[in-house]
Amino acid sequence: MKGVTLNFAKGAILFLCLSMSLASCNKDKLANKDLEGTWEVQSLTVDGEEAMDFIFNSFELEFKADSDIGGESEWDFIAVDGSSSKVETDYEISDDGTEIDFDGDKFNMNLDGDKLELSGNLSGTRWEIEADRD
C-alpha cells in the first residue's frame, strides 16, 4: 500500500507541475493575442523625461503575431521636425504575459484591454511607454 501511495503522490506532483506550466503558457498566448494590432503611444519617457510633443509628434507600435507567444513589432516614429523612422523587431512574451522581449531588450508589460504599458531599458536608457489601442 505504501508503494501505491508514493506513486500517487509522485503522479500528483507531476500533474501539478505540468498544469502550472500549461497555465503559464496559456497566459502568454492570451497576452500575445490581446497585444496584436496597432497602438498609439500617448506618453514616452526616456530616462524620466517626457519625449512626446518635444521629440516626437507621434509614435505607433504595431504587433503581428506569428507564433503562440511571439511575432514581429513595428515602431513608427514621426519627429517634431517631420522626419520619420521605422524600427522592426521580433518579440516574445513570457512570465505569464507580463514580460516582452524585443530581440534581447526585456520590458515589463501591463496589458489591460485597450491600455498598454511597457517599461524597460533600451540601448542603456530607461523607456516607459503608455499606449492606447488605435
MODELLER restraints for C-alpha pairs under 7 A, 6 or more apart:
rsr = mdl.restraints
at = mdl.atoms
rsr.add(forms.Gaussian(group=physical.xy_distance, feature=features.Distance(at['CA:24:A'], at['CA:96:A']), mean=4.97, stdev=0.5))
rsr.add(forms.Gaussian(group=physical.xy_distance, feature=features.Distance(at['CA:25:A'], at['CA:96:A']), mean=6.86, stdev=0.5))
rsr.add(forms.Gaussian(group=physical.xy_distance, feature=features.Distance(at['CA:27:A'], at['CA:96:A']), mean=5.03, stdev=0.5))
rsr.add(forms.Gaussian(group=physical.xy_distance, feature=features.Distance(at['CA:27:A'], at['CA:97:A']), mean=5.57, stdev=0.5))
rsr.add(forms.Gaussian(group=physical.xy_distance, feature=features.Distance(at['CA:28:A'], at['CA:69:A']), mean=5.74, stdev=0.5))
rsr.add(forms.Gaussian(group=physical.xy_distance, feature=features.Distance(at['CA:28:A'], at['CA:93:A']), mean=5.84, stdev=0.5))
rsr.add(forms.Gaussian(group=physical.xy_distance, feature=features.Distance(at['CA:28:A'], at['CA:94:A']), mean=5.79, stdev=0.5))
rsr.add(forms.Gaussian(group=physical.xy_distance, feature=features.Distance(at['CA:28:A'], at['CA:96:A']), mean=5.26, stdev=0.5))
rsr.add(forms.Gaussian(group=physical.xy_distance, feature=features.Distance(at['CA:28:A'], at['CA:97:A']), mean=4.39, stdev=0.5))
rsr.add(forms.Gaussian(group=physical.xy_distance, feature=features.Distance(at['CA:29:A'], at['CA:68:A']), mean=5.21, stdev=0.5))
rsr.add(forms.Gaussian(group=physical.xy_distance, feature=features.Distance(at['CA:29:A'], at['CA:69:A']), mean=5.17, stdev=0.5))
rsr.add(forms.Gaussian(group=physical.xy_distance, feature=features.Distance(at['CA:31:A'], at['CA:97:A']), mean=5.27, stdev=0.5))
rsr.add(forms.Gaussian(group=physical.xy_distance, feature=features.Distance(at['CA:32:A'], at['CA:65:A']), mean=6.76, stdev=0.5))
rsr.add(forms.Gaussian(group=physical.xy_distance, feature=features.Distance(at['CA:32:A'], at['CA:68:A']), mean=6.99, stdev=0.5))
rsr.add(forms.Gaussian(group=physical.xy_distance, feature=features.Distance(at['CA:32:A'], at['CA:69:A']), mean=5.63, stdev=0.5))
rsr.add(forms.Gaussian(group=physical.xy_distance, feature=features.Distance(at['CA:32:A'], at['CA:70:A']), mean=6.58, stdev=0.5))
rsr.add(forms.Gaussian(group=physical.xy_distance, feature=features.Distance(at['CA:32:A'], at['CA:93:A']), mean=6.82, stdev=0.5))
rsr.add(forms.Gaussian(group=physical.xy_distance, feature=features.Distance(at['CA:35:A'], at['CA:63:A']), mean=6.58, stdev=0.5))
rsr.add(forms.Gaussian(group=physical.xy_distance, feature=features.Distance(at['CA:36:A'], at['CA:63:A']), mean=4.83, stdev=0.5))
rsr.add(forms.Gaussian(group=physical.xy_distance, feature=features.Distance(at['CA:36:A'], at['CA:64:A']), mean=5.54, stdev=0.5))
rsr.add(forms.Gaussian(group=physical.xy_distance, feature=features.Distance(at['CA:36:A'], at['CA:65:A']), mean=6.30, stdev=0.5))
rsr.add(forms.Gaussian(group=physical.xy_distance, feature=features.Distance(at['CA:37:A'], at['CA:62:A']), mean=5.51, stdev=0.5))
rsr.add(forms.Gaussian(group=physical.xy_distance, feature=features.Distance(at['CA:37:A'], at['CA:63:A']), mean=5.27, stdev=0.5))
rsr.add(forms.Gaussian(group=physical.xy_distance, feature=features.Distance(at['CA:37:A'], at['CA:64:A']), mean=6.61, stdev=0.5))
rsr.add(forms.Gaussian(group=physical.xy_distance, feature=features.Distance(at['CA:38:A'], at['CA:60:A']), mean=6.88, stdev=0.5))
rsr.add(forms.Gaussian(group=physical.xy_distance, feature=features.Distance(at['CA:38:A'], at['CA:61:A']), mean=5.72, stdev=0.5))
rsr.add(forms.Gaussian(group=physical.xy_distance, feature=features.Distance(at['CA:38:A'], at['CA:62:A']), mean=4.29, stdev=0.5))
rsr.add(forms.Gaussian(group=physical.xy_distance, feature=features.Distance(at['CA:38:A'], at['CA:63:A']), mean=6.51, stdev=0.5))
rsr.add(forms.Gaussian(group=physical.xy_distance, feature=features.Distance(at['CA:38:A'], at['CA:133:A']), mean=6.08, stdev=0.5))
rsr.add(forms.Gaussian(group=physical.xy_distance, feature=features.Distance(at['CA:38:A'], at['CA:134:A']), mean=5.47, stdev=0.5))
rsr.add(forms.Gaussian(group=physical.xy_distance, feature=features.Distance(at['CA:39:A'], at['CA:60:A']), mean=5.61, stdev=0.5))
rsr.add(forms.Gaussian(group=physical.xy_distance, feature=features.Distance(at['CA:39:A'], at['CA:61:A']), mean=5.04, stdev=0.5))
rsr.add(forms.Gaussian(group=physical.xy_distance, feature=features.Distance(at['CA:39:A'], at['CA:62:A']), mean=6.16, stdev=0.5))
rsr.add(forms.Gaussian(group=physical.xy_distance, feature=features.Distance(at['CA:39:A'], at['CA:131:A']), mean=5.78, stdev=0.5))
rsr.add(forms.Gaussian(group=physical.xy_distance, feature=features.Distance(at['CA:39:A'], at['CA:132:A']), mean=5.39, stdev=0.5))
rsr.add(forms.Gaussian(group=physical.xy_distance, feature=features.Distance(at['CA:39:A'], at['CA:133:A']), mean=4.38, stdev=0.5))
rsr.add(forms.Gaussian(group=physical.xy_distance, feature=features.Distance(at['CA:39:A'], at['CA:134:A']), mean=5.00, stdev=0.5))
rsr.add(forms.Gaussian(group=physical.xy_distance, feature=features.Distance(at['CA:40:A'], at['CA:59:A']), mean=6.35, stdev=0.5))
rsr.add(forms.Gaussian(group=physical.xy_distance, feature=features.Distance(at['CA:40:A'], at['CA:60:A']), mean=4.71, stdev=0.5))
rsr.add(forms.Gaussian(group=physical.xy_distance, feature=features.Distance(at['CA:40:A'], at['CA:61:A']), mean=6.55, stdev=0.5))
rsr.add(forms.Gaussian(group=physical.xy_distance, feature=features.Distance(at['CA:40:A'], at['CA:131:A']), mean=5.26, stdev=0.5))
rsr.add(forms.Gaussian(group=physical.xy_distance, feature=features.Distance(at['CA:40:A'], at['CA:132:A']), mean=5.35, stdev=0.5))
rsr.add(forms.Gaussian(group=physical.xy_distance, feature=features.Distance(at['CA:40:A'], at['CA:133:A']), mean=6.20, stdev=0.5))
rsr.add(forms.Gaussian(group=physical.xy_distance, feature=features.Distance(at['CA:40:A'], at['CA:134:A']), mean=5.57, stdev=0.5))
rsr.add(forms.Gaussian(group=physical.xy_distance, feature=features.Distance(at['CA:41:A'], at['CA:59:A']), mean=5.43, stdev=0.5))
rsr.add(forms.Gaussian(group=physical.xy_distance, feature=features.Distance(at['CA:41:A'], at['CA:60:A']), mean=5.75, stdev=0.5))
rsr.add(forms.Gaussian(group=physical.xy_distance, feature=features.Distance(at['CA:41:A'], at['CA:129:A']), mean=6.80, stdev=0.5))
rsr.add(forms.Gaussian(group=physical.xy_distance, feature=features.Distance(at['CA:41:A'], at['CA:130:A']), mean=5.78, stdev=0.5))
rsr.add(forms.Gaussian(group=physical.xy_distance, feature=features.Distance(at['CA:41:A'], at['CA:131:A']), mean=4.03, stdev=0.5))
rsr.add(forms.Gaussian(group=physical.xy_distance, feature=features.Distance(at['CA:41:A'], at['CA:132:A']), mean=6.47, stdev=0.5))
rsr.add(forms.Gaussian(group=physical.xy_distance, feature=features.Distance(at['CA:42:A'], at['CA:130:A']), mean=5.67, stdev=0.5))
rsr.add(forms.Gaussian(group=physical.xy_distance, feature=features.Distance(at['CA:42:A'], at['CA:131:A']), mean=5.23, stdev=0.5))
rsr.add(forms.Gaussian(group=physical.xy_distance, feature=features.Distance(at['CA:43:A'], at['CA:50:A']), mean=6.98, stdev=0.5))
rsr.add(forms.Gaussian(group=physical.xy_distance, feature=features.Distance(at['CA:43:A'], at['CA:52:A']), mean=6.04, stdev=0.5))
rsr.add(forms.Gaussian(group=physical.xy_distance, feature=features.Distance(at['CA:43:A'], at['CA:129:A']), mean=5.77, stdev=0.5))
rsr.add(forms.Gaussian(group=physical.xy_distance, feature=features.Distance(at['CA:43:A'], at['CA:130:A']), mean=5.09, stdev=0.5))
rsr.add(forms.Gaussian(group=physical.xy_distance, feature=features.Distance(at['CA:43:A'], at['CA:131:A']), mean=6.95, stdev=0.5))
rsr.add(forms.Gaussian(group=physical.xy_distance, feature=features.Distance(at['CA:44:A'], at['CA:50:A']), mean=5.75, stdev=0.5))
rsr.add(forms.Gaussian(group=physical.xy_distance, feature=features.Distance(at['CA:44:A'], at['CA:51:A']), mean=5.49, stdev=0.5))
rsr.add(forms.Gaussian(group=physical.xy_distance, feature=features.Distance(at['CA:44:A'], at['CA:52:A']), mean=5.91, stdev=0.5))
rsr.add(forms.Gaussian(group=physical.xy_distance, feature=features.Distance(at['CA:44:A'], at['CA:127:A']), mean=6.93, stdev=0.5))
rsr.add(forms.Gaussian(group=physical.xy_distance, feature=features.Distance(at['CA:44:A'], at['CA:128:A']), mean=5.66, stdev=0.5))
rsr.add(forms.Gaussian(group=physical.xy_distance, feature=features.Distance(at['CA:44:A'], at['CA:129:A']), mean=4.68, stdev=0.5))
rsr.add(forms.Gaussian(group=physical.xy_distance, feature=features.Distance(at['CA:44:A'], at['CA:130:A']), mean=6.58, stdev=0.5))
rsr.add(forms.Gaussian(group=physical.xy_distance, feature=features.Distance(at['CA:45:A'], at['CA:51:A']), mean=5.61, stdev=0.5))
rsr.add(forms.Gaussian(group=physical.xy_distance, feature=features.Distance(at['CA:45:A'], at['CA:127:A']), mean=5.71, stdev=0.5))
rsr.add(forms.Gaussian(group=physical.xy_distance, feature=features.Distance(at['CA:45:A'], at['CA:128:A']), mean=5.19, stdev=0.5))
rsr.add(forms.Gaussian(group=physical.xy_distance, feature=features.Distance(at['CA:45:A'], at['CA:129:A']), mean=6.69, stdev=0.5))
rsr.add(forms.Gaussian(group=physical.xy_distance, feature=features.Distance(at['CA:46:A'], at['CA:125:A']), mean=6.52, stdev=0.5))
rsr.add(forms.Gaussian(group=physical.xy_distance, feature=features.Distance(at['CA:46:A'], at['CA:126:A']), mean=5.54, stdev=0.5))
rsr.add(forms.Gaussian(group=physical.xy_distance, feature=features.Distance(at['CA:46:A'], at['CA:127:A']), mean=4.73, stdev=0.5))
rsr.add(forms.Gaussian(group=physical.xy_distance, feature=features.Distance(at['CA:46:A'], at['CA:128:A']), mean=6.69, stdev=0.5))
rsr.add(forms.Gaussian(group=physical.xy_distance, feature=features.Distance(at['CA:47:A'], at['CA:125:A']), mean=5.87, stdev=0.5))
rsr.add(forms.Gaussian(group=physical.xy_distance, feature=features.Distance(at['CA:47:A'], at['CA:126:A']), mean=4.78, stdev=0.5))
rsr.add(forms.Gaussian(group=physical.xy_distance, feature=features.Distance(at['CA:47:A'], at['CA:127:A']), mean=6.42, stdev=0.5))
rsr.add(forms.Gaussian(group=physical.xy_distance, feature=features.Distance(at['CA:53:A'], at['CA:80:A']), mean=6.99, stdev=0.5))
rsr.add(forms.Gaussian(group=physical.xy_distance, feature=features.Distance(at['CA:54:A'], at['CA:80:A']), mean=6.83, stdev=0.5))
rsr.add(forms.Gaussian(group=physical.xy_distance, feature=features.Distance(at['CA:55:A'], at['CA:79:A']), mean=5.70, stdev=0.5))
rsr.add(forms.Gaussian(group=physical.xy_distance, feature=features.Distance(at['CA:55:A'], at['CA:80:A']), mean=5.71, stdev=0.5))
rsr.add(forms.Gaussian(group=physical.xy_distance, feature=features.Distance(at['CA:56:A'], at['CA:77:A']), mean=6.71, stdev=0.5))
rsr.add(forms.Gaussian(group=physical.xy_distance, feature=features.Distance(at['CA:56:A'], at['CA:78:A']), mean=5.63, stdev=0.5))
rsr.add(forms.Gaussian(group=physical.xy_distance, feature=features.Distance(at['CA:56:A'], at['CA:79:A']), mean=4.05, stdev=0.5))
rsr.add(forms.Gaussian(group=physical.xy_distance, feature=features.Distance(at['CA:56:A'], at['CA:80:A']), mean=5.19, stdev=0.5))
rsr.add(forms.Gaussian(group=physical.xy_distance, feature=features.Distance(at['CA:57:A'], at['CA:78:A']), mean=5.60, stdev=0.5))
rsr.add(forms.Gaussian(group=physical.xy_distance, feature=features.Distance(at['CA:57:A'], at['CA:79:A']), mean=5.41, stdev=0.5))
rsr.add(forms.Gaussian(group=physical.xy_distance, feature=features.Distance(at['CA:57:A'], at['CA:80:A']), mean=5.13, stdev=0.5))
rsr.add(forms.Gaussian(group=physical.xy_distance, feature=features.Distance(at['CA:58:A'], at['CA:77:A']), mean=5.95, stdev=0.5))
rsr.add(forms.Gaussian(group=physical.xy_distance, feature=features.Distance(at['CA:58:A'], at['CA:78:A']), mean=5.22, stdev=0.5))
rsr.add(forms.Gaussian(group=physical.xy_distance, feature=features.Distance(at['CA:59:A'], at['CA:76:A']), mean=5.57, stdev=0.5))
rsr.add(forms.Gaussian(group=physical.xy_distance, feature=features.Distance(at['CA:59:A'], at['CA:77:A']), mean=4.54, stdev=0.5))
rsr.add(forms.Gaussian(group=physical.xy_distance, feature=features.Distance(at['CA:59:A'], at['CA:78:A']), mean=6.38, stdev=0.5))
rsr.add(forms.Gaussian(group=physical.xy_distance, feature=features.Distance(at['CA:60:A'], at['CA:75:A']), mean=5.89, stdev=0.5))
rsr.add(forms.Gaussian(group=physical.xy_distance, feature=features.Distance(at['CA:60:A'], at['CA:76:A']), mean=5.16, stdev=0.5))
rsr.add(forms.Gaussian(group=physical.xy_distance, feature=features.Distance(at['CA:60:A'], at['CA:77:A']), mean=6.69, stdev=0.5))
rsr.add(forms.Gaussian(group=physical.xy_distance, feature=features.Distance(at['CA:61:A'], at['CA:73:A']), mean=6.92, stdev=0.5))
rsr.add(forms.Gaussian(group=physical.xy_distance, feature=features.Distance(at['CA:61:A'], at['CA:74:A']), mean=5.76, stdev=0.5))
rsr.add(forms.Gaussian(group=physical.xy_distance, feature=features.Distance(at['CA:61:A'], at['CA:75:A']), mean=4.78, stdev=0.5))
rsr.add(forms.Gaussian(group=physical.xy_distance, feature=features.Distance(at['CA:61:A'], at['CA:76:A']), mean=6.47, stdev=0.5))
rsr.add(forms.Gaussian(group=physical.xy_distance, feature=features.Distance(at['CA:62:A'], at['CA:73:A']), mean=5.45, stdev=0.5))
rsr.add(forms.Gaussian(group=physical.xy_distance, feature=features.Distance(at['CA:62:A'], at['CA:74:A']), mean=5.10, stdev=0.5))
rsr.add(forms.Gaussian(group=physical.xy_distance, feature=features.Distance(at['CA:62:A'], at['CA:75:A']), mean=6.64, stdev=0.5))
rsr.add(forms.Gaussian(group=physical.xy_distance, feature=features.Distance(at['CA:63:A'], at['CA:72:A']), mean=5.95, stdev=0.5))
rsr.add(forms.Gaussian(group=physical.xy_distance, feature=features.Distance(at['CA:63:A'], at['CA:73:A']), mean=4.54, stdev=0.5))
rsr.add(forms.Gaussian(group=physical.xy_distance, feature=features.Distance(at['CA:63:A'], at['CA:74:A']), mean=6.67, stdev=0.5))
rsr.add(forms.Gaussian(group=physical.xy_distance, feature=features.Distance(at['CA:64:A'], at['CA:71:A']), mean=5.53, stdev=0.5))
rsr.add(forms.Gaussian(group=physical.xy_distance, feature=features.Distance(at['CA:64:A'], at['CA:72:A']), mean=5.27, stdev=0.5))
rsr.add(forms.Gaussian(group=physical.xy_distance, feature=features.Distance(at['CA:64:A'], at['CA:73:A']), mean=6.26, stdev=0.5))
rsr.add(forms.Gaussian(group=physical.xy_distance, feature=features.Distance(at['CA:65:A'], at['CA:71:A']), mean=4.12, stdev=0.5))
rsr.add(forms.Gaussian(group=physical.xy_distance, feature=features.Distance(at['CA:65:A'], at['CA:72:A']), mean=6.44, stdev=0.5))
rsr.add(forms.Gaussian(group=physical.xy_distance, feature=features.Distance(at['CA:69:A'], at['CA:92:A']), mean=5.72, stdev=0.5))
rsr.add(forms.Gaussian(group=physical.xy_distance, feature=features.Distance(at['CA:69:A'], at['CA:93:A']), mean=5.36, stdev=0.5))
rsr.add(forms.Gaussian(group=physical.xy_distance, feature=features.Distance(at['CA:70:A'], at['CA:91:A']), mean=5.38, stdev=0.5))
rsr.add(forms.Gaussian(group=physical.xy_distance, feature=features.Distance(at['CA:70:A'], at['CA:92:A']), mean=4.13, stdev=0.5))
rsr.add(forms.Gaussian(group=physical.xy_distance, feature=features.Distance(at['CA:70:A'], at['CA:93:A']), mean=5.98, stdev=0.5))
rsr.add(forms.Gaussian(group=physical.xy_distance, feature=features.Distance(at['CA:71:A'], at['CA:90:A']), mean=5.71, stdev=0.5))
rsr.add(forms.Gaussian(group=physical.xy_distance, feature=features.Distance(at['CA:71:A'], at['CA:91:A']), mean=5.50, stdev=0.5))
rsr.add(forms.Gaussian(group=physical.xy_distance, feature=features.Distance(at['CA:71:A'], at['CA:92:A']), mean=6.67, stdev=0.5))
rsr.add(forms.Gaussian(group=physical.xy_distance, feature=features.Distance(at['CA:72:A'], at['CA:89:A']), mean=5.78, stdev=0.5))
rsr.add(forms.Gaussian(group=physical.xy_distance, feature=features.Distance(at['CA:72:A'], at['CA:90:A']), mean=4.35, stdev=0.5))
rsr.add(forms.Gaussian(group=physical.xy_distance, feature=features.Distance(at['CA:72:A'], at['CA:91:A']), mean=5.86, stdev=0.5))
rsr.add(forms.Gaussian(group=physical.xy_distance, feature=features.Distance(at['CA:73:A'], at['CA:88:A']), mean=5.72, stdev=0.5))
rsr.add(forms.Gaussian(group=physical.xy_distance, feature=features.Distance(at['CA:73:A'], at['CA:89:A']), mean=5.33, stdev=0.5))
rsr.add(forms.Gaussian(group=physical.xy_distance, feature=features.Distance(at['CA:73:A'], at['CA:90:A']), mean=5.93, stdev=0.5))
rsr.add(forms.Gaussian(group=physical.xy_distance, feature=features.Distance(at['CA:73:A'], at['CA:91:A']), mean=6.65, stdev=0.5))
rsr.add(forms.Gaussian(group=physical.xy_distance, feature=features.Distance(at['CA:74:A'], at['CA:86:A']), mean=6.83, stdev=0.5))
rsr.add(forms.Gaussian(group=physical.xy_distance, feature=features.Distance(at['CA:74:A'], at['CA:87:A']), mean=5.70, stdev=0.5))
rsr.add(forms.Gaussian(group=physical.xy_distance, feature=features.Distance(at['CA:74:A'], at['CA:88:A']), mean=4.50, stdev=0.5))
rsr.add(forms.Gaussian(group=physical.xy_distance, feature=features.Distance(at['CA:74:A'], at['CA:89:A']), mean=6.52, stdev=0.5))
rsr.add(forms.Gaussian(group=physical.xy_distance, feature=features.Distance(at['CA:75:A'], at['CA:86:A']), mean=5.52, stdev=0.5))
rsr.add(forms.Gaussian(group=physical.xy_distance, feature=features.Distance(at['CA:75:A'], at['CA:87:A']), mean=4.98, stdev=0.5))
rsr.add(forms.Gaussian(group=physical.xy_distance, feature=features.Distance(at['CA:75:A'], at['CA:88:A']), mean=6.32, stdev=0.5))
rsr.add(forms.Gaussian(group=physical.xy_distance, feature=features.Distance(at['CA:76:A'], at['CA:85:A']), mean=6.02, stdev=0.5))
rsr.add(forms.Gaussian(group=physical.xy_distance, feature=features.Distance(at['CA:76:A'], at['CA:86:A']), mean=4.58, stdev=0.5))
rsr.add(forms.Gaussian(group=physical.xy_distance, feature=features.Distance(at['CA:76:A'], at['CA:87:A']), mean=6.64, stdev=0.5))
rsr.add(forms.Gaussian(group=physical.xy_distance, feature=features.Distance(at['CA:77:A'], at['CA:84:A']), mean=5.48, stdev=0.5))
rsr.add(forms.Gaussian(group=physical.xy_distance, feature=features.Distance(at['CA:77:A'], at['CA:85:A']), mean=5.30, stdev=0.5))
rsr.add(forms.Gaussian(group=physical.xy_distance, feature=features.Distance(at['CA:77:A'], at['CA:86:A']), mean=6.26, stdev=0.5))
rsr.add(forms.Gaussian(group=physical.xy_distance, feature=features.Distance(at['CA:78:A'], at['CA:84:A']), mean=4.34, stdev=0.5))
rsr.add(forms.Gaussian(group=physical.xy_distance, feature=features.Distance(at['CA:78:A'], at['CA:85:A']), mean=6.65, stdev=0.5))
rsr.add(forms.Gaussian(group=physical.xy_distance, feature=features.Distance(at['CA:89:A'], at['CA:102:A']), mean=6.27, stdev=0.5))
rsr.add(forms.Gaussian(group=physical.xy_distance, feature=features.Distance(at['CA:89:A'], at['CA:103:A']), mean=6.49, stdev=0.5))
rsr.add(forms.Gaussian(group=physical.xy_distance, feature=features.Distance(at['CA:90:A'], at['CA:102:A']), mean=5.81, stdev=0.5))
rsr.add(forms.Gaussian(group=physical.xy_distance, feature=features.Distance(at['CA:90:A'], at['CA:103:A']), mean=5.85, stdev=0.5))
rsr.add(forms.Gaussian(group=physical.xy_distance, feature=features.Distance(at['CA:91:A'], at['CA:100:A']), mean=6.55, stdev=0.5))
rsr.add(forms.Gaussian(group=physical.xy_distance, feature=features.Distance(at['CA:91:A'], at['CA:101:A']), mean=5.32, stdev=0.5))
rsr.add(forms.Gaussian(group=physical.xy_distance, feature=features.Distance(at['CA:91:A'], at['CA:102:A']), mean=4.52, stdev=0.5))
rsr.add(forms.Gaussian(group=physical.xy_distance, feature=features.Distance(at['CA:91:A'], at['CA:103:A']), mean=6.27, stdev=0.5))
rsr.add(forms.Gaussian(group=physical.xy_distance, feature=features.Distance(at['CA:92:A'], at['CA:100:A']), mean=5.60, stdev=0.5))
rsr.add(forms.Gaussian(group=physical.xy_distance, feature=features.Distance(at['CA:92:A'], at['CA:101:A']), mean=5.22, stdev=0.5))
rsr.add(forms.Gaussian(group=physical.xy_distance, feature=features.Distance(at['CA:92:A'], at['CA:102:A']), mean=6.88, stdev=0.5))
rsr.add(forms.Gaussian(group=physical.xy_distance, feature=features.Distance(at['CA:93:A'], at['CA:99:A']), mean=5.73, stdev=0.5))
rsr.add(forms.Gaussian(group=physical.xy_distance, feature=features.Distance(at['CA:93:A'], at['CA:100:A']), mean=4.47, stdev=0.5))
rsr.add(forms.Gaussian(group=physical.xy_distance, feature=features.Distance(at['CA:93:A'], at['CA:101:A']), mean=6.43, stdev=0.5))
rsr.add(forms.Gaussian(group=physical.xy_distance, feature=features.Distance(at['CA:94:A'], at['CA:100:A']), mean=6.27, stdev=0.5))
rsr.add(forms.Gaussian(group=physical.xy_distance, feature=features.Distance(at['CA:98:A'], at['CA:108:A']), mean=5.85, stdev=0.5))
rsr.add(forms.Gaussian(group=physical.xy_distance, feature=features.Distance(at['CA:98:A'], at['CA:109:A']), mean=4.75, stdev=0.5))
rsr.add(forms.Gaussian(group=physical.xy_distance, feature=features.Distance(at['CA:98:A'], at['CA:110:A']), mean=6.07, stdev=0.5))
rsr.add(forms.Gaussian(group=physical.xy_distance, feature=features.Distance(at['CA:99:A'], at['CA:106:A']), mean=6.87, stdev=0.5))
rsr.add(forms.Gaussian(group=physical.xy_distance, feature=features.Distance(at['CA:99:A'], at['CA:107:A']), mean=5.73, stdev=0.5))
rsr.add(forms.Gaussian(group=physical.xy_distance, feature=features.Distance(at['CA:99:A'], at['CA:108:A']), mean=4.59, stdev=0.5))
rsr.add(forms.Gaussian(group=physical.xy_distance, feature=features.Distance(at['CA:99:A'], at['CA:109:A']), mean=5.12, stdev=0.5))
rsr.add(forms.Gaussian(group=physical.xy_distance, feature=features.Distance(at['CA:100:A'], at['CA:106:A']), mean=5.76, stdev=0.5))
rsr.add(forms.Gaussian(group=physical.xy_distance, feature=features.Distance(at['CA:100:A'], at['CA:107:A']), mean=5.33, stdev=0.5))
rsr.add(forms.Gaussian(group=physical.xy_distance, feature=features.Distance(at['CA:100:A'], at['CA:108:A']), mean=6.42, stdev=0.5))
rsr.add(forms.Gaussian(group=physical.xy_distance, feature=features.Distance(at['CA:100:A'], at['CA:109:A']), mean=6.35, stdev=0.5))
rsr.add(forms.Gaussian(group=physical.xy_distance, feature=features.Distance(at['CA:101:A'], at['CA:107:A']), mean=6.24, stdev=0.5))
rsr.add(forms.Gaussian(group=physical.xy_distance, feature=features.Distance(at['CA:105:A'], at['CA:121:A']), mean=6.70, stdev=0.5))
rsr.add(forms.Gaussian(group=physical.xy_distance, feature=features.Distance(at['CA:105:A'], at['CA:122:A']), mean=6.14, stdev=0.5))
rsr.add(forms.Gaussian(group=physical.xy_distance, feature=features.Distance(at['CA:106:A'], at['CA:120:A']), mean=6.18, stdev=0.5))
rsr.add(forms.Gaussian(group=physical.xy_distance, feature=features.Distance(at['CA:107:A'], at['CA:118:A']), mean=5.95, stdev=0.5))
rsr.add(forms.Gaussian(group=physical.xy_distance, feature=features.Distance(at['CA:107:A'], at['CA:119:A']), mean=5.14, stdev=0.5))
rsr.add(forms.Gaussian(group=physical.xy_distance, feature=features.Distance(at['CA:107:A'], at['CA:120:A']), mean=4.25, stdev=0.5))
rsr.add(forms.Gaussian(group=physical.xy_distance, feature=features.Distance(at['CA:108:A'], at['CA:118:A']), mean=5.58, stdev=0.5))
rsr.add(forms.Gaussian(group=physical.xy_distance, feature=features.Distance(at['CA:108:A'], at['CA:119:A']), mean=5.24, stdev=0.5))
rsr.add(forms.Gaussian(group=physical.xy_distance, feature=features.Distance(at['CA:108:A'], at['CA:120:A']), mean=6.26, stdev=0.5))
rsr.add(forms.Gaussian(group=physical.xy_distance, feature=features.Distance(at['CA:109:A'], at['CA:117:A']), mean=5.75, stdev=0.5))
rsr.add(forms.Gaussian(group=physical.xy_distance, feature=features.Distance(at['CA:109:A'], at['CA:118:A']), mean=4.74, stdev=0.5))
rsr.add(forms.Gaussian(group=physical.xy_distance, feature=features.Distance(at['CA:109:A'], at['CA:119:A']), mean=6.82, stdev=0.5))
rsr.add(forms.Gaussian(group=physical.xy_distance, feature=features.Distance(at['CA:110:A'], at['CA:116:A']), mean=5.84, stdev=0.5))
rsr.add(forms.Gaussian(group=physical.xy_distance, feature=features.Distance(at['CA:110:A'], at['CA:117:A']), mean=5.05, stdev=0.5))
rsr.add(forms.Gaussian(group=physical.xy_distance, feature=features.Distance(at['CA:110:A'], at['CA:118:A']), mean=6.56, stdev=0.5))
rsr.add(forms.Gaussian(group=physical.xy_distance, feature=features.Distance(at['CA:111:A'], at['CA:117:A']), mean=6.48, stdev=0.5))
rsr.add(forms.Gaussian(group=physical.xy_distance, feature=features.Distance(at['CA:114:A'], at['CA:132:A']), mean=5.54, stdev=0.5))
rsr.add(forms.Gaussian(group=physical.xy_distance, feature=features.Distance(at['CA:114:A'], at['CA:133:A']), mean=4.95, stdev=0.5))
rsr.add(forms.Gaussian(group=physical.xy_distance, feature=features.Distance(at['CA:115:A'], at['CA:131:A']), mean=5.97, stdev=0.5))
rsr.add(forms.Gaussian(group=physical.xy_distance, feature=features.Distance(at['CA:115:A'], at['CA:132:A']), mean=4.83, stdev=0.5))
rsr.add(forms.Gaussian(group=physical.xy_distance, feature=features.Distance(at['CA:115:A'], at['CA:133:A']), mean=6.53, stdev=0.5))
rsr.add(forms.Gaussian(group=physical.xy_distance, feature=features.Distance(at['CA:116:A'], at['CA:130:A']), mean=5.83, stdev=0.5))
rsr.add(forms.Gaussian(group=physical.xy_distance, feature=features.Distance(at['CA:116:A'], at['CA:131:A']), mean=5.12, stdev=0.5))
rsr.add(forms.Gaussian(group=physical.xy_distance, feature=features.Distance(at['CA:116:A'], at['CA:132:A']), mean=6.24, stdev=0.5))
rsr.add(forms.Gaussian(group=physical.xy_distance, feature=features.Distance(at['CA:117:A'], at['CA:129:A']), mean=5.56, stdev=0.5))
rsr.add(forms.Gaussian(group=physical.xy_distance, feature=features.Distance(at['CA:117:A'], at['CA:130:A']), mean=4.65, stdev=0.5))
rsr.add(forms.Gaussian(group=physical.xy_distance, feature=features.Distance(at['CA:117:A'], at['CA:131:A']), mean=6.44, stdev=0.5))
rsr.add(forms.Gaussian(group=physical.xy_distance, feature=features.Distance(at['CA:118:A'], at['CA:128:A']), mean=5.73, stdev=0.5))
rsr.add(forms.Gaussian(group=physical.xy_distance, feature=features.Distance(at['CA:118:A'], at['CA:129:A']), mean=5.04, stdev=0.5))
rsr.add(forms.Gaussian(group=physical.xy_distance, feature=features.Distance(at['CA:118:A'], at['CA:130:A']), mean=6.68, stdev=0.5))
rsr.add(forms.Gaussian(group=physical.xy_distance, feature=features.Distance(at['CA:119:A'], at['CA:127:A']), mean=5.59, stdev=0.5))
rsr.add(forms.Gaussian(group=physical.xy_distance, feature=features.Distance(at['CA:119:A'], at['CA:128:A']), mean=4.34, stdev=0.5))
rsr.add(forms.Gaussian(group=physical.xy_distance, feature=features.Distance(at['CA:119:A'], at['CA:129:A']), mean=6.29, stdev=0.5))
rsr.add(forms.Gaussian(group=physical.xy_distance, feature=features.Distance(at['CA:120:A'], at['CA:126:A']), mean=5.70, stdev=0.5))
rsr.add(forms.Gaussian(group=physical.xy_distance, feature=features.Distance(at['CA:120:A'], at['CA:127:A']), mean=5.51, stdev=0.5))
rsr.add(forms.Gaussian(group=physical.xy_distance, feature=features.Distance(at['CA:120:A'], at['CA:128:A']), mean=6.70, stdev=0.5))
rsr.add(forms.Gaussian(group=physical.xy_distance, feature=features.Distance(at['CA:121:A'], at['CA:127:A']), mean=5.88, stdev=0.5))
